Amino acid sequence: MILDKFSLKGKVAIVTGSNTGLGQGICKAYVEAGAKVVGVSRRPSDETAKLCGKDFYNVIADLSTVDVIPNVIDETLKKFGKIDILVNNAGIIKRQDSIEFSEEEWDSVLNVNLKTVFFLTQAVAKQFIKQNSGGKIINIASMLSYQGGIRVPSYTASKSAIKGVTMTLSNEWAKYGINVNGIAPGYMATNNTQNLRQDEERSADILARIPAGRWGTPEDLQGAAVFLASEASDYVNGFTLAVDGGWLGR
Ligand code: NAP
């Protein structure tokens, strides 16, 4: 049955940035779809744990450095015995005029959004190959994987790069049964966009340009996240899927 192909029953997923926003929504969707989920966060994911119940396990790690990666893998294997799905969701944004942009604002964003994503993905792919199981990797990209944005040069650099790297890894790893894809959320109401939504002029400009006429929510991302983690997407490789209320088509 076709709906069975969307099931994540028996699967083990790692989701970074699990304490809030889009990551929390993905953890909840995966548990509902039958998976066991390791949420990685730098602060405790207590609210997510409450929403998800016994199939959720929290690993605390600050993803601004790659040093934490071996422990994330070890803890997942110790708790659930294998890995089938990785969602690279944790990400940060720094808003500042490009003319004033500092090295710290550049490096901090590139470290979390790109460097750690690449090396965590590499570590998980090695585990997929060792398991001989294939696997699913989902990178959370952005509208700024396609567009320039304003006052966010390091964020745009990281999210444009992640879309490209998604294709590179897909080209190399499809032969192992590993699907590497991305999701590009549109403008979603989370902490990431709090400052933007508080800027009345920018907020009104953005809203006026979204064909769906509203900001997105974590629930809006859940369908795409389950699809790309499931058997239903086995022949989808290297693609970054927009979930944007029509923003990119405008
Ligand atoms: P969010 O609420 O700010 O969530 C970001 C998550 O990443 C939080 O859990 C955050 O933890 C975590 N994180 C940040 N730095 C970390 C670190 N050093 N170590 C571990 N975890 C860290 O925003 P969101 O909208 O849900 O963002 C999720 C992803 O979607 C991000 O990659 C973002 O760029 C992307 N995205 C969002 C939008 C949007 O409109 N909201 C649009 C396109 C793409 P803390 O809570 O501790 O900071």
Boltz pocket constraint, residues with backbone or C-beta under 6 A from the ligand:
constraints:
  - pocket:
      binder: B
      contacts: [[A, 16], [A, 17], [A, 18], [A, 19], [A, 20], [A, 21], [A, 22], [A, 23], [A, 40], [A, 41], [A, 42], [A, 43], [A, 61], [A, 62], [A, 63], [A, 64], [A, 88], [A, 89], [A, 90], [A, 91], [A, 92], [A, 112], [A, 140], [A, 141], [A, 142], [A, 143], [A, 184], [A, 185], [A, 186], [A, 187], [A, 188], [A, 189], [A, 190], [A, 191], [A, 192], [A, 193]]
      max_distance: 6.0
